Amino acid sequence: LAAAWALSACQSPPPASAPTPPTPVVYSGPTLAVAQSPRGVQIFLPGTALFETGQASLNPAESGPYLSRVAELLLHKTDHPVVLEGHTDNTGSDATNQALSEARAQAVRRELIGLGVPAQRLRTEAYSYKRPVASNATEEGRRLNRRVEVLVLDEQLDTLTRGEAPNAFESAWDRL
């Protein structure tokens, strides 16, 4: 009898195991610097993807991964309108910097449209050197001021970052 019981125990199904925990999201793309503002979510492109003094052309190798990521967020996480705010350092005349900041915003707009973001969602604004994020007294500060900020109007940071890997975003203000 004991032998029969032992054999029957061997034939019973194994006990149910605990469910396998979900695999964590692995993200290997560029980390975007973001911040919540009263107007919406600001996305800052990194210094390596920004502009040289007096230039409005993007370096595709440097800016491409970041703009692709921004386009992905705009296409899949939100349908809010977007303002592309062009900025310069304080090198040059007021008129030159105003035109340059507009050209920079337009360059980013063209790239985002090329990545599938509808043109009607994208508006540009130009601020010249009037809204610096760093001191124009140093080359590093001037480099940080040559930028285009992406502002997703009336959006919440939680909406854009929900479900994303922890390393996909960082606080924009931690970079300064």
C-alpha positions as CSV (number, residue, x, y, z in Angstrom):
1,L,0.0,0.0,0.0
2,A,2.8,2.4,0.9
3,A,4.5,1.7,-2.5
4,A,1.2,2.4,-4.4
5,W,0.8,5.6,-2.5
6,A,4.4,6.7,-3.2
7,L,3.9,5.9,-6.9
8,S,0.7,7.9,-7.1
9,A,2.4,10.9,-5.4
10,C,5.0,10.9,-8.2
11,Q,2.2,11.1,-10.8
12,S,0.4,14.0,-9.4
13,P,0.9,17.4,-11.1
14,P,3.5,19.7,-9.5
15,P,2.2,22.4,-7.2
16,A,1.3,25.7,-8.9
17,S,4.2,28.1,-8.8
18,A,4.0,31.8,-8.2
19,P,3.4,33.9,-11.2
20,T,6.5,35.1,-13.0
21,P,7.1,38.8,-12.3
22,P,6.9,41.1,-15.4
23,T,10.1,41.7,-17.1
24,P,11.3,45.3,-16.4
25,V,11.2,47.7,-19.3
26,V,14.7,48.0,-20.7
27,Y,15.4,51.3,-22.4
28,S,18.6,52.0,-24.3
29,G,17.6,55.2,-26.1
30,P,18.5,58.8,-25.3
31,T,17.5,60.2,-21.9
32,L,15.4,63.3,-22.3
33,A,15.6,66.2,-19.9
34,V,12.1,67.2,-19.0
35,A,10.3,69.6,-16.6
36,Q,6.7,70.4,-15.7
37,S,5.9,74.1,-16.2
38,P,2.7,76.0,-15.7
39,R,2.3,76.0,-19.6
40,G,2.9,72.3,-20.1
41,V,5.8,69.9,-20.3
42,Q,9.2,71.2,-21.5
43,I,11.6,68.9,-23.2
44,F,15.2,70.1,-23.5
45,L,17.5,68.7,-26.1
46,P,21.1,68.1,-24.8
47,G,24.0,70.3,-25.6
48,T,25.5,67.8,-28.0
49,A,22.4,68.1,-30.2
50,L,22.3,71.9,-30.1
51,F,23.7,74.6,-32.3
52,E,27.1,76.2,-33.0
53,T,27.4,80.0,-32.6
54,G,25.7,81.6,-35.6
55,Q,24.3,78.3,-37.0
56,A,20.8,77.0,-37.3
57,S,21.5,73.6,-38.8
58,L,21.2,70.5,-36.8
59,N,23.8,67.8,-36.5
60,P,21.8,64.7,-37.6
61,A,24.1,62.2,-35.9
62,E,23.8,64.0,-32.5
63,S,20.2,65.3,-32.7
64,G,18.6,62.5,-34.6
65,P,18.1,60.0,-31.7
66,Y,16.7,62.8,-29.5
67,L,14.3,64.2,-32.1
68,S,13.1,60.7,-33.0
69,R,12.3,60.1,-29.3
70,V,10.5,63.4,-29.1
71,A,8.5,62.5,-32.2
72,E,7.6,59.1,-30.7
73,L,6.3,60.8,-27.6
74,L,4.3,63.4,-29.5
75,L,2.8,60.7,-31.8
76,H,2.0,58.1,-29.1
77,K,1.6,59.8,-25.8
78,T,-0.2,63.1,-26.4
79,D,-2.2,65.0,-29.0
80,H,-1.6,68.4,-27.4
81,P,-0.2,71.2,-29.5
82,V,3.5,71.9,-29.3
83,V,5.5,75.1,-29.3
84,L,9.2,75.0,-30.5
85,E,11.0,77.9,-28.8
86,G,14.2,79.0,-30.4
87,H,17.0,80.6,-28.4
88,T,20.5,82.0,-28.9
89,D,23.4,83.1,-26.9
90,N,24.2,86.8,-26.8
91,T,26.8,86.8,-29.5
92,G,25.8,89.2,-32.3
93,S,23.1,91.8,-32.9
94,D,19.5,91.7,-31.8
95,A,18.2,91.3,-35.4
96,T,20.7,88.5,-36.2
97,N,19.8,86.6,-33.0
98,Q,16.1,87.0,-33.5
99,A,16.4,85.6,-37.0
100,L,18.7,82.8,-35.8
101,S,16.4,81.8,-33.0
102,E,13.5,81.5,-35.5
103,A,15.6,79.5,-37.9
104,R,16.6,77.1,-35.2
105,A,13.0,76.5,-34.2
106,Q,12.1,76.0,-37.8
107,A,14.9,73.5,-38.2
108,V,13.6,71.4,-35.4
109,R,10.0,71.8,-36.8
110,R,11.1,70.4,-40.2
111,E,12.8,67.4,-38.5
112,L,9.7,66.6,-36.4
113,I,7.5,66.9,-39.5
114,G,9.8,64.6,-41.3
115,L,9.4,62.1,-38.4
116,G,5.6,62.1,-38.8
117,V,4.5,64.8,-36.4
118,P,1.6,66.7,-38.1
119,A,2.7,70.2,-39.1
120,Q,-0.5,71.7,-37.7
121,R,0.5,70.6,-34.1
122,L,3.8,72.5,-34.3
123,R,4.2,76.2,-33.8
124,T,7.5,78.1,-33.5
125,E,8.5,81.1,-31.4
126,A,11.8,83.0,-31.3
127,Y,13.3,84.5,-28.2
128,S,16.8,85.5,-29.3
129,Y,19.0,85.7,-26.2
130,K,16.3,87.1,-24.0
131,R,15.6,83.9,-22.0
132,P,19.0,82.4,-21.1
133,V,19.1,79.2,-19.0
134,A,22.8,79.8,-18.2
135,S,25.3,82.7,-18.0
136,N,26.4,84.1,-21.4
137,A,29.7,85.0,-19.7
138,T,31.2,81.5,-20.4
139,E,31.4,79.3,-23.4
140,E,29.6,76.5,-21.6
141,G,26.8,78.9,-20.7
142,R,26.5,80.3,-24.2
143,R,26.4,76.7,-25.6
144,L,23.5,75.9,-23.2
145,N,21.6,79.0,-24.4
146,R,21.8,78.0,-28.1
147,R,18.8,75.7,-28.0
148,V,15.3,74.9,-29.0
149,E,12.9,73.9,-26.2
150,V,10.0,71.7,-27.0
151,L,6.9,72.7,-25.0
152,V,3.9,70.4,-25.1
153,L,1.1,72.8,-24.2
154,D,-1.3,72.0,-21.3
155,E,0.3,68.5,-20.9
156,Q,1.2,66.7,-17.7
157,L,4.6,65.2,-17.1
158,D,3.0,62.1,-15.7
159,T,1.2,61.5,-19.0
160,L,4.4,61.5,-21.1
161,T,6.4,59.5,-18.7
162,R,3.8,56.9,-17.6
163,G,4.8,53.4,-18.5
164,E,8.3,54.4,-19.6
165,A,11.5,53.0,-18.3
166,P,13.0,54.9,-15.3
167,N,16.1,55.9,-17.2
168,A,14.2,57.4,-20.2
169,F,13.8,60.8,-18.5
170,E,15.7,63.1,-16.1
171,S,15.0,66.4,-14.5
172,A,16.0,69.2,-16.8
173,W,17.1,71.3,-14.0
174,D,19.6,68.7,-12.8
175,R,21.6,69.4,-16.0
176,L,22.3,73.0,-15.2
